[in-house]
Amino acid sequence: MYNENKPLLKRGIKPGFWRPPTDNDIGGKFDKTRRAWLSASNHRQIEHVYHNMNRRTASDVAFEFVSLSRLVLPVPAMFNASYTVYHTGDIHVTGALLFTSGVSGFISETGEVCDSIPRFGWDLGLIKEYNKVEWYGKGPHETYWDRQVGAKVGIHKNSVSDMFFPYVRPQETGNHVETRWTKITSEGGNGLLVTCDDLGSLFHFSALHYELETLTANSPSYKRHSSLLNEDDITMLRVDKLQMGLGGVNSWGKTANPKYLIPVANNHFSFWIRSITHGDSLEDVLKHRP
């Protein structure tokens, strides 16, 4: 994916199910009982690939690519990814998480039941020079499924570096809920636009100069204190249907309220992405989206 003949992505788009464990997650052993979702994010076995070049319809589709992957999990699970590219430059991304009928969890490596998913969405690794963020959603501070009452819906701006909050111990940070659209751009205003399907499918997102593993306790690149971190050479954009809540009843066993957990069950999420330049009118881009 290019912008003004320069690459946007350092690494391709892939499904994401993991979030760096918070202090509450570690207290509740979620960093261990949900660890399989980190492997599922990083390792998939491609079962089937389908593509259709130059398909012309009323919607003017140029290219369609579909892949079906088997996730590396203790239970049978598949992920169906679909990318539909239009002549306008818009790309419609769809992901479906599929479990065998009756599956509602599995036994983790610790011997305990894992019956929820840390997050359900996508990871995009952008070139680090795309370091400015603008979004229409809740802000300006970070918000989560169960931590958003004090935030206001509006158009907010920030740098990617300042989206990171330096908790004493590196962990999940920088999420924003109820997002309609977000732009990740360079100093010159060129970059990537992400938009929701419709107002019924608002999304969560975060943009950080850190790999997920850098913020994940017990990973090889993990540092015990945020003051010891150096930014990674990347802008990691996460676009999620949902991320589980933070909890906060205590930090030694309780997790988020069950209504703020993502069950192990079939799920579906779609959104739009496109390359934009500093001269593009957001109103016109959205108006002419297929």
N, C-alpha and C positions, 0 to 999 in steps of 0.2 A: 504494500500500500504506500503510495507516494503523494507528496505535496510539493508543487513547484519543482518537480524532478528530484526531490530529496526524499529519502525514506522516512516514513513516520514510525514504523515499528522496528524495534530491535529484536523482538521475538514475537512469534505468531500468537494469535488468540487461542485460548484453550479454556475448557470448563474449570471452575474453581469451587471447591467445597470446604476449604480450610480457612480459618482465621488464626492469626497468632494468638496464643492463649493469654487471657487477661489474668490478673491476680486472682479474681474470683474463679476463673476456669481452673487454675492450678490448684486452688484450695479444694475444689470439687472433683479433682482428678480428671477433668475433661481433657487436659493435655495428653493424657494416657488413654482414656477410654474412647476418645474420638480420634485417635491418631491415625486410624485407617483412612480417614478422609483426606489426610495429607498425601498418602500414597495414591489414593484414587485421583487426586488432582494432578499428580505428576506422572502417573503411569496408566496408560490405557492400551488395550490390544485392539487394533483396527480389524473389524470383521468384514466390513463392506464399504465400498466407496462408489458413489454415483455422481456423474456430472453431465450437464447438458449445455453445450456451447451454442450461442447465438439463437436462443429460443426467443421468438418474437410473438408477443401476445398484445392484448389491449393495454397491458401494463408496461410493455416495452422492456421485457427482461432480456439482458444480454447473456447472463451466465448463471448457472445454478450448480451448487456443489453440496452433496449430502454425504455424511459419513456416519457409520454405526460402529460404536466402540464398546468393548467389554471392559468394565471398570475392575480394577484389582481390589476386590473386597471379599470378606468372608462369606458373602451371599451373592447369588447371581444378580447382576445389575448391568444395564446397558445405558449408554448415552448416545442419543441421536442428535447430531449437529447439522444444521442446514444454513447455508449462506446463499442468499439470492442477490445478485448484483444487477443493478439497473443502469441504463444508459445515462441517467442523470448523475451517476456517481454514488448514489445511495446504495447501501448494503443492508439488507434485512437479515439479522442474525437470530436464529431460533435454536433453543436447546431443550431436549426432553429427557428427563431422568426416568428410567423404567426399571421396575423391580418385578420379579416373579410374583404371581398372585399369592397373597397371604403373608408376604415378607413385611415385617414391621420393625425389624431390628436384627442385631446379631451379637454374638459374644465376642468381646474385644480381647486383645492379647493379655489384658489384666485379669480376664475371667469374669468381667462384669458386663452387663448388658449395655449396648449402645443403641439407643432408640431415637436419636435425633442427629441432625446434620448442622455443623457450625454455620455454614452459609451455602447459598445456592445461587451461582452466577457465573461470571466469566472473568478471566485475567487477560489483560493486554499489556505487553511490555513495550513502551514507547522509547524513542531516543530521548536522552536526558535533556536536550536543549528545549524540549517542549515542557516548560516549567511554570506556566501560568494557568490558573484555574478560574473559571467563571461558571456559575451554575444557578439554575432557577429551582429552588427547593428550600428546605429548611436550613437555617444557619443563623449567624455566621460560624458559631462554634460547632464542634462535632456533635452529632446526634445519633441515637440508636433507637431500635424498635421500642424499647422501654425507657428511653431517656431523650425525650424530644419536646416536652411540654413548654420549656422555656425558650424554644427557638421560634423564629419567625419565618414564614414563607416569603421569599423575595429573591431578587437577583443579587448574588454575593460574589466577591472576587478575593483571590488570595494567590500567593505563590505556592508551588508544590512543597518547597522546603518548610513553609510555615503551616502546612496542613498536618505536620507531625507534632504531637504533643510529647514532650520528654518526661514521661512517667519515670520514676526512679528505676524501675525494671522495664526494659523494652518489651512492648506487647502491642496488641491491637489498639489502633488509634486512627483518628481522622475520618471516620465514617459520616455520611450525610444521608438522611432519609427523605422520602417524599420528593424525589428529584424528577423534574419534568425534562430538563436537558442540562448537559454540561459540556463545556468546551475546554480542551487542553491545548494550549497554544504556545508558540515560541515568543520571544520578545517582539518579533515583527508582526505577530498576530495571525500567523499561519498555524494550522494544526488539525485537530480531530474534533468532530461534533458527535455527541451521543444523544439520542432523543428516545423518549418512551413511545410505545406503540400508540397509546391513547391515555386519557386522564384516568382510566381505570387500571393502568399498569405502571404506576409510578415506581421508580427504582431507587435502590441504595447505591452509593458510589464512594470511592476514596481514591486519592492520587498521592503517592508517596515516592520519595527517592530511595526506597528500601525494598529489597526482595522480601517475600513472606518469610523465608527461612531465616533471614537476618533478625527478624523480630520474634522468631519462634524458639522458646526455651528448649534447651538440649539439642539444638541443631549445631553443626560444626562451626558456623559463622556467628553464633550467638555471643553477645557480650552481656555481662551481668548488670551493667548500668548504662543508661542512655547516654551519659556523658562520654562514654568510651566509643560510641558508634561513629563511623564514617559513612557518609551517604554512598549508596551503590550507584554505579554508572548506568542508571535507568530511571524512567518514570513508570512506576507500576500503577496502572489504572485497573480498578476492580469495579465491575458493573454487576450488581446483584438484584435478583428479585427480592431476596430477604437475607438478613443476617440475624442469627439468634440474639436474644436480649443479653444484657450484661448481668442481670441479677443484682445482688447487693444486700440480700437479707443478712447474709454473713459471708465471710471469705474462707470458710473451712468446711464446706460440704454442700451448702445450698446452691442451686443453680437458678436460672431465670424462671419466672412464673411459667407454667406449662403453655399458656397461650402465646408466649414469646419464644417458643421452640419450634424448629422445623422438623416435622416427623419424617421418619424413614418411610417414604411413600412416593408414588409417581408424582412428578412435578414438571412444570413447563414454564419457560420464560423466553420472551423475545423483545428485541429492541432494534434501533436503527443506528448506523454509524455512517459518516462520510467525511472526506477530506474537505477542509475549508481554507480560504485565504482571508487576509485582513480586510479585503474589500467586499466580502460577501455579506449580504443582508440576511440576518437570521430569519426575519419575517418571510423573505422571498424563498429561502431555502426550505423552510417548513411548508410554505404554501404549495411548492412544486414537488414536494416529496410524493412518491407514488402512493 
